[in-house]
């Protein structure tokens, strides 16, 4: 018999306003949210408690809070930001037609490290925003 899965709750680490990308067994939820708006907050709370939720990302331009579920370990959450990161690469990924109502592009920040042979590795990433156009980051 499976142990009852711990429910996720709103936590202070989450961005107050941004975008939610949630993977559910029945599909994907991707849209803007604002925790200061009652309806948006209630909807997000319900999503966090959904039985079919597999993975969720809440992000803005500065940070991303994500939680991933596994049968063995339950929910594991992490906050990712630029703090302590020295090398990063930002890129824009075009969104598919089904998400054009959210925006045209998704900005991704990749955090880089180098090994003993000076080979570059992406050791972490975060989603950093949705928009119609982003300037090239130098």
Backbone torsions as a table, in degrees:
resi	resn	phi	psi	omega
1	UNK	NA	129.4	-179.9
2	UNK	-70.1	141.7	173.7
3	UNK	-68.9	150.1	177.2
4	UNK	-68.0	133.0	-177.3
5	UNK	-76.7	132.7	177.1
6	UNK	-63.3	138.6	179.6
7	UNK	-85.9	145.7	174.6
8	UNK	-81.5	152.3	177.1
9	UNK	-135.4	161.8	174.0
10	UNK	-64.3	134.2	178.1
11	UNK	-129.2	159.0	-175.7
12	UNK	-61.3	-28.7	-178.7
13	UNK	-64.9	-24.9	-176.5
14	UNK	-66.0	140.3	173.8
15	UNK	-59.6	139.3	-179.4
16	UNK	-66.5	-31.6	-175.3
17	UNK	-144.7	137.0	-179.7
18	UNK	169.7	-135.5	-177.9
19	UNK	-128.5	148.0	175.2
20	UNK	-116.7	132.2	172.8
21	UNK	-124.4	111.8	-175.6
22	UNK	-125.8	133.3	176.5
23	UNK	-102.3	123.1	178.7
24	UNK	-120.5	161.5	177.8
25	UNK	-59.9	-28.9	-177.2
26	UNK	-94.5	1.2	-179.4
27	UNK	150.2	-164.8	-176.1
28	UNK	-120.0	137.8	173.4
29	UNK	-111.0	123.6	179.8
30	UNK	-143.0	111.0	-178.5
31	UNK	-165.6	170.6	176.9
32	UNK	-78.0	153.8	175.4
33	UNK	-144.8	162.7	177.0
34	UNK	-148.0	111.4	-177.5
35	UNK	-67.7	-14.6	178.4
36	UNK	-81.8	-12.0	176.0
37	UNK	-96.0	126.7	-176.8
38	UNK	-54.7	-49.0	-178.2
39	UNK	-63.5	-43.0	179.2
40	UNK	-65.0	-41.0	179.0
41	UNK	-64.5	-44.7	179.2
42	UNK	-62.8	-41.1	179.6
43	UNK	-64.5	-41.0	179.1
44	UNK	-67.7	-40.6	177.1
45	UNK	-60.7	-41.8	179.0
46	UNK	-65.6	-39.7	178.6
47	UNK	-63.4	-42.0	179.8
48	UNK	-63.1	-26.5	-178.5
49	UNK	-97.2	-1.1	-176.8
50	UNK	-63.1	133.8	-178.8
51	UNK	-64.4	-28.7	-176.0
52	UNK	-95.4	10.6	179.0
53	UNK	-74.4	129.0	-179.3
54	UNK	-107.3	-38.5	-175.2
55	UNK	-156.7	144.4	-179.9
56	UNK	-144.6	140.9	177.8
57	UNK	-127.9	126.0	173.6
58	UNK	-117.4	122.7	-172.6
59	UNK	-147.4	155.1	171.6
60	UNK	-135.9	-164.6	-176.8
61	UNK	-70.0	-19.2	-173.2
62	UNK	-104.2	-30.1	-175.1
63	UNK	-156.4	163.8	175.5
64	UNK	-134.3	132.0	171.2
65	UNK	-107.9	128.0	179.2
66	UNK	-133.1	151.9	176.7
67	UNK	-138.0	136.2	-178.7
68	UNK	-127.8	136.8	-177.4
69	UNK	-101.7	141.9	170.9
70	UNK	-136.6	151.6	180.0
71	UNK	-63.8	-36.3	-175.2
72	UNK	-77.9	-41.8	-172.5
73	UNK	-111.3	-1.6	-177.5
74	UNK	71.1	-145.7	-177.7
75	UNK	-85.3	135.4	172.0
76	UNK	-125.2	125.3	-179.3
77	UNK	-118.9	154.9	-179.4
78	UNK	-150.1	147.9	174.0
79	UNK	-108.2	128.3	-179.2
80	UNK	-119.7	128.7	176.9
81	UNK	-147.6	-179.6	-179.7
82	UNK	-75.4	-8.0	-177.5
83	UNK	-56.1	125.9	178.4
84	UNK	77.7	1.5	-179.2
85	UNK	-97.1	130.3	-179.6
86	UNK	-101.9	-39.5	-178.2
87	UNK	-115.6	130.5	178.8
88	UNK	-146.9	158.1	177.9
89	UNK	-131.4	122.7	179.4
90	UNK	-103.0	139.6	178.6
91	UNK	-142.0	158.8	178.5
92	UNK	-114.2	132.6	-179.8
93	UNK	-115.8	127.7	178.0
94	UNK	-70.1	137.7	178.7
95	UNK	-86.2	148.8	178.4
96	UNK	-71.1	168.2	-176.9
97	UNK	-55.1	-36.1	-177.2
98	UNK	-67.1	-15.5	-179.5
99	UNK	-114.8	14.2	179.8
100	UNK	-63.2	-22.8	176.7
101	UNK	-69.9	-18.8	178.3
102	UNK	-87.6	-42.2	-178.5
103	UNK	168.6	176.9	-178.7
104	UNK	-90.0	-36.9	-175.0
105	UNK	-132.8	150.9	174.1
106	UNK	-112.9	126.1	178.7
107	UNK	-89.3	131.1	178.7
108	UNK	-119.0	133.9	174.0
109	UNK	-109.4	119.2	177.1
110	UNK	-100.3	133.3	177.8
111	UNK	-99.4	129.8	-170.0
112	UNK	-110.9	146.3	169.7
113	UNK	-134.1	165.6	-179.6
114	UNK	-124.8	139.6	178.6
115	UNK	-90.6	-174.8	-176.4
116	UNK	-63.8	-18.0	177.7
117	UNK	-99.6	13.9	-178.5
118	UNK	63.5	23.7	175.3
119	UNK	-84.2	138.8	-176.9
120	UNK	-86.7	142.0	177.1
121	UNK	-134.5	140.0	171.8
122	UNK	-87.3	111.5	-176.6
123	UNK	-98.3	-10.6	175.7
124	UNK	-167.8	171.5	178.7
125	UNK	-153.5	167.0	168.6
126	UNK	-151.4	151.3	171.2
127	UNK	-81.3	142.0	-170.8
128	UNK	-131.9	12.5	175.9
129	UNK	144.2	165.6	178.9
130	UNK	-130.8	137.2	179.0
131	UNK	-163.5	178.6	178.8
132	UNK	-86.1	-33.3	176.9
133	UNK	-153.9	143.2	176.0
134	UNK	-126.4	142.2	175.1
135	UNK	-74.3	157.5	176.3
136	UNK	-65.8	134.8	-179.3
137	UNK	-92.9	132.5	179.0
138	UNK	-100.0	NA	NA
